[in-house]
Amino acid sequence: MLVATPEYNGAMPGALKNALDWLSRPVEEGLVLERKPVAIIGASKGPLGSIRAQLNLRVVLHKMDVAVVGQPEFVLPHAHKALAGDELPAGSPSLPILTAVVEGLVDLIERRRAAASLTC
């Protein structure tokens, strides 16, 4: 799962927190997101690019026992200036970092699958 979050008042949006709260409720099969691979990205108009929202989100996901990509972290400060329309321009210095985050997520998914096949 890839979670892209903006930052509102130094935290993740309330709607995202509410959705995670509902997903954290136990079901018959256990916890919905337990040990699931997740990567976090974010953007904001401000100079910190959603760093505080992502930290806030990481705390919640840690409590839910989610496997989160640790490094690199992708934040996009001044997003309204950095984006060309709705995408990163080809020469953007942020593009390799975003690519590395997605590769980290793919790696987490592959490691989870490998571990699951060993236990079967």
Long-range contacts (C-beta under 8 A, 24 or more apart in sequence): 1-33, 1-36, 1-37, 1-38, 1-39, 2-38, 2-39, 2-41, 2-102, 2-105, 3-38, 3-39, 3-40, 3-41, 3-57, 4-40, 4-41, 4-42, 4-43, 5-40, 5-41, 5-42, 5-50, 5-53, 5-54, 5-57, 6-42, 6-43, 6-44, 6-50, 6-53, 7-42, 7-44, 7-46, 7-48, 7-49, 7-50, 7-51, 7-52, 7-53, 8-53, 10-52, 10-53, 10-56, 11-52, 11-53, 11-56, 12-53, 12-54, 12-56, 12-57, 12-60, 13-53, 16-57, 17-60, 20-60, 20-61, 20-64, 23-64, 24-63, 24-64, 31-64, 31-65, 33-61, 33-64, 33-65, 33-66, 34-64, 34-65, 34-66, 35-65, 35-66, 35-67, 35-112, 36-66, 36-67, 36-112, 37-67, 37-69, 37-105, 37-108, 37-109, 37-112, 38-66, 38-67, 38-68, 38-69, 38-105, 39-68, 39-69, 39-101, 39-102, 39-104, 39-105, 39-108, 40-68, 40-69, 40-73, 40-74, 41-74, 41-75, 41-76, 41-98, 41-101, 42-74, 42-75, 42-76, 43-75, 43-76, 43-77, 43-79, 43-82, 43-83, 44-75, 44-76, 44-77, 44-79, 45-78, 45-79, 45-80, 46-77, 46-78, 47-77, 47-78, 48-75, 48-77, 49-75, 49-76, 49-77, 49-78, 49-79, 50-75, 50-76, 51-75, 67-108, 67-112, 69-101, 69-104, 69-105, 69-108, 70-104, 71-104, 72-97, 72-100, 72-101, 72-104, 73-101, 74-98, 74-101
